[in-house]
Amino acid sequence: MEDKASQVLSSTKYSTATKQLAGSVLSQSNKKR
């Protein structure tokens, strides 16, 4: 899941809303550690 989210963030073909969603996924998974 994190890998997919970081791929979305680094790609330019996704919209801002999608990147915000991916960013929240990454931040949530970081909190669990």
HELIX and SHEET records of a PDB file:
HELIX    1   1 GLU A    2  SER A   10  1                                   9    
HELIX    2   2 THR A   16  LYS A   32  1                                  17    
END                                                                             
